[in-house]
C-alpha cells in the first residue's frame, strides 16, 4: 500500500497554485491578455515559468482559469439572505461590493465580455453563461426565500436575466466607455433593481395573462 503524501505537500501545491492564479488575475486586470507574458506572471508569483505550465497548461488556459475564478463572484449586485436587515440597505451594500469587485478586475472583466483579448471566445462565453445562470439563481433565491430557483416561473427567470444584461452593460458604460461615473452606475443599478422587481415583473406577468388588458402608453 502506498503511503499518503504528507499534508504539507498538498498545502504547498494549493498555495502555490493560488499564488500564481492571483498574480495572473492581477496582471490580466491591469493589461489585456496579449500584453501579459507567462514569464512576467512567473516573476510576479516568484516561481519558475515551468510551474505555470505544470499547474495550468498554456497561457490561454491560465487566462480562462482567471476568468472563471473572477466570475465565481456575483455577476450582478443582488441581495443575499436578509438576516433581519432592511432589504434596501442590503441591496445598497451588494451594489457597492459588486462595483468594487469590478473596479479591482477592470481589464479581465472587459476582456471577458469580448471587448479585447480573445473576443467572442466560445470557452469564455461558456464560463460566463454558467455564471449568469448562477447569478439568476441568486436573484430568485433572494426574492423568493426557500423556493427552488429551478422551479421558478419562466417570466421571473427571463426578467432576472434581463437585469443581469443591464448590470453588465452598466459596468461597460462605466469602466470602458466612461459615460457613467461610479456613483451614476451605483444609482442606476440600485434604482433599476427596485423598479424591475417591484413594478416591471408584475407588468410582464400581467402581460402574459390574456384576461388582463395592457395599459395604454400615456400621450
Secondary structure by P-SEA (a helix, b strand, c coil): ccccccaaaaaaaaaaaaaaaaaaaaaaaacccccccaaaaaaaacccaaaaaaccccaaaaaaaaaaaaaccccbbbbcccccccaaaaaaaaaaaaaaaaaaaaaaaaaaaccccccccaaaaaaaaaaaaaaaaaaaaaaccccccccccaaaaaaaaaaaaaaaaaaaaccccccccaaaaaaaaaaaaaaaaacaaaaaaaaacccbbbbcccc
